[in-house]
Amino acid sequence: MSGGSGLDRYALRRLVREVGRRLAVAGVSSPEHDARELAEWLLDRPLPLADGADEAFVTAYEEAVRRRAEREPLQRITGRMFFRGLELDCRPGVFIVRPETEVVAGAAIEAARASVDGADGAGCVGRAGGADRGDGGAPGPLVVDLCTGSGAIAAAVAVEVPTARVMAVELADDACAAAVATCERHAPGRVRVLRADAADPTTLAGLDGEVDVVVTNPPYVPAGALEDVETACHDPHLALFGGGEDGLALPTALVRRAAALLRGGGVLVMEHDAGQGAALCGAALASGFTTAQTGQDLTGRDRYLRAVR
């Protein structure tokens, strides 16, 4: 790419196509999308609405493309990421949200809505910690997001289940600050973020037996299993590795913690690695859950545990 006096609309589109080819050669998995996303981020408008670009854009675009070609994640470059229609800040030290986690959040949202409707057979009237709907109706469900990271799941639940009271737990300082910002941006006053160890039996102990839904996307990567260069270099390792050779040390501890937090009929939704489904179903049944099954993501891979207390 070269500078000059700027680009008309046709030259701009040619440049974006050229960048797509360059990113493909660099091994980027979605080169055309990323080339366009970087351009639209700098233009602050959709590409079809851009009449052209000035020399400052060309310089900035070159730098952004260089970073992406070196496999810096797109979200780190733009400083933003998207989750179930919500725009989130992408900060250093915070795990970048993935599309598969949107499916996990959706399962938790469905469970929270079912709790409101009484579809799980228990209802939620009169339980401690429920949010007042403000319309004289029954209190809403109590949802706890363990290892909340950026706060994406907690914020999505609060937005999509307006009657819910949501509590989020995160240990890392950077992620905890990001979660507070995310939740206040999208659901002000609706989510309480607690800096604590999610697996500690004393964390939220006052809510034991009172929670309707526990959702978690914990660190679960098995030791030595990380192959993606972008994840390995740019996501915090505290948010990746679950402990032990199989990556299940923390997830199984969280299954036990969820079993204590949930009321009878409450639901646990936990994201996991594609090879961990059977082990986590077994851990759930051994911890007192009445049913446990594995859910799939949009690619058909085993992706999350859904267990009923």
N, C-alpha and C positions, 0 to 999 in steps of 0.2 A: 504494500500500500504506500501511497505517496501523498504528500500534502497538496500544495497548490493553492488556488483561490477558492476552493470549495467544490461541492458536487451538486449537479442538478438532480432531479428525482430519478432519472434513468441511471445515471452514474452511481447514485446511492444504492439502488437495488442491485446493480451489478457488483458493487463492492460487497454487499451482504452475501450474495451468492458465492463470491470468491472466498470470503471468510469461512463460509460453511465448508467448502472443499478443503481449506487449510486446516480447520479443526478436525475434519474427518481423518486426514493424514496423521494428525497428532494423537489419534486414538480416542477422541471424545465420543461418547456413546450417542449423543443427540446433536450432531454438529450444526444442522440447518436451524433447528430450534434455538440453540444457544447463540448462533450468529445473529439471529433476528432479535432475540431477547436482549442481548447486549446493546444492539443498535437502538431499540425502542426505549431501553432504560436511559441511554444518553440523550436521545431525542425528546424524551418525556411525552411520547405520543406513539400511536400505532404506525407502523411503517407505511401503510397505504395512505395515511393522512399527511405524510411528510413531503413537502415540495422539494426538499433538498437538504443539504447540510453544509455548514461552514468549515473552515480549516481547523477550528478548535475541536469540532466533533471528530474530524479525521484523526487528529493527534490523540485524543482521548480514546477513541475506538481502537486504535492501534495498540495502545497500552493495555486496554481491557482484553483484547484478543490474545496478546502475548501471554498474559496471566492465565487465561483459560487454556491456551495451548500447552502451557506448562502444568496443566491439570489442577490448577486451583479451582475449587468448586464455584460454579456460577453464582450461587447464593452468597459466597464470601465476597465476590467482586462487587455485586450490586448492593449488598447489605440488606437484602430482603428475601423472604421465602414465603410460600403460600401453603395453606393447610385448610382444606374444606371451606374454601372461599374467603378465608381470613388472611390478610397480609401481616406477616410478622417480621420484626427486625432479626437479622442474622448477625449475631455477635460472635467475636472470638471466644472460645471456651465453651460454646454451647453447641449441642448436637444438632445437625441439620435434619429437618423433618423429611421423611420419605413418604412416597405415595402409599406404600403398604400400611403405614400407620394410620392413614385416613380410614381404611377398612376397619382396623381395630377400634378406632374412636367411634365409628359408626355402630359397631356391635355394642359398645358401652352406652351410646345414646339410645339405641333401641331398648336396652335393658332398663334404662332410667325411665323412658316413656312407658314401658310396660308396668313398671312399679307404680307410676302415677295412675294408670288405668286399672290397677289391680289384676293385671293379666297373669301375674306370677302366682296368684292364689292367696297372697298375703295382704296386699294393699299396703298403704303407708300411713294410715290415719293414726295420729296420736303418738308417733314415735319421736323420741328426742332428737333434736338436731335438724328436723325438717324445716324447709324454708316456708314462711307464710306466703301463700299465694296472693294475699291482698284482696281477694274477692270473696272471702268468707268460706271458701272451699277448703278441702283437706290440704295439709302441708305437703310440699313437694318432696321429691326424693333427696336423700343425702348421698352424694357421690364423692369418693376419695380417689384422687389420682396420685399414685405412688411413683417416685422417680420421675417427676413431671418435666424435668429438663427445661425447655423453652416455655413451658406452660401451654403448648399448643392444644393438647387433648383437653385440659381443664377449661381453657377458654372456649373450645368448640362445644363442649358439653353445656357450659353456662349459656352460650348463645342459642343453641339448638333445643335446649330444654329450659325454657325461661323460668319455670317454677323451681328448678333445682337449686340446692345449696351445694356448692362445690368447695372441697378442701384439697389442696395440693401440697405434696411433700417433696423436698429436694435437698440434697446434701451439699452440692458444690455451690460456692459463693456466686460465681459468674452466672451459672444457670438459674440460681434462685432469684437474682436481680432481674434477669431476663424474664422469668416467669411472672414476677410482680408487674413488670412493665406490660407484658402481653395481656395479662388478665385485666389490668386497669384500663388498657386501651379498648378492649373489645367487650368487657363485661364489668364496668366499674362498680365496685362495691359488692360484687357477686361471688368472688373467689377469695378464700383465705389461703395464703401461701405460707407454709411453715418450713424453716430451714431445720432439717433433722434427718436422722438415719431412718429410712423407710422400713428397714427390717427390724429395728429395735422394738421390742415388745412394749416399751414405755411410750413410744410415739403414738399420739392420739389414743392412749389407753382409755381415756374417759369415754370414748365412742365405741368401745368393744360391744358387739352385739346390736349396734344401732344403725349400721351403714347399709344402704340399699344396694349400692354398686361400688365395687373397687375396680379401677382400671389402671393398668400399668404397662409401660413400655420400658422395661428395665434393661440394664446391661446384660447381654446374654451370649455374646460371641464366645465360642470355645477358644481355648488357648491355641495360638498358631493358625487360626482359621481365617484371619483377615487377609484378603488378597487385593481388594480394591485400593489402588494407590491414593485416590482422593480421600477415602475414608481414613486410611491409615495415617495420612499426613496432616489432615485438617480437622478431624473430629477428636474431641478429648477422649483419651483412653479410659478415663473413669466412667464414661458413658457407654463404653463398648463392651468390655470384657466382663463376663458374668461370674468368673471365678471357677477354678478347677479345670481339669482337662476338657470337660464337656460343657463348660460355661454355665452350669446349672446351680452353682452354689447360692448365688443371690436370688435367682428366680424361685428356687424351692423354699428359701427362707421367706420370700414374699408371699408365697402360697400359704404358708403357715400364719403369717401376719394377717393376711386377708381373711382366713378362716376365723380368726378371733374378732376381727372388726365387723364382719357381716352378720346381719340378722338371719334367722331362718328364712329360707327362700331368696336371700340376697345372691347377687351374681358377681363373680370375678371374671374379668376379661384381661388376659395377659398376652402381650406379643412375645413371640419366641422365634428361634431359628427353625428352619424347615425340618431339621432332624431331631427336634426336642419334644415333639408332640406327645408321643407315648409316655415318655418319662414324666412329663408334667401332668398328664392325666392321672397317672399312677400316684404322683405326689399329692394331687388334689383329693383323690379318693381316700388316701391314707390319712389326710388331715381333717377328714370329717365332712367333705363335700358329698352331696348325695348323687350328683351326676357330673360328668366331665367329658367334654368332647373337643375335638380339634376343628377350628375353622380355617378356611382358605382365603388367600388374598386374590386379587384380580387376575393374577397369572396362574392360579390354580395350585399354588404351593401352600403347604401347611404353614400357617402363620400365627395363629393365636389359640390360646386355651379359653374356653368358656365353661365355667364350672358353677353349679348352683349349690348353695350352702344347705 
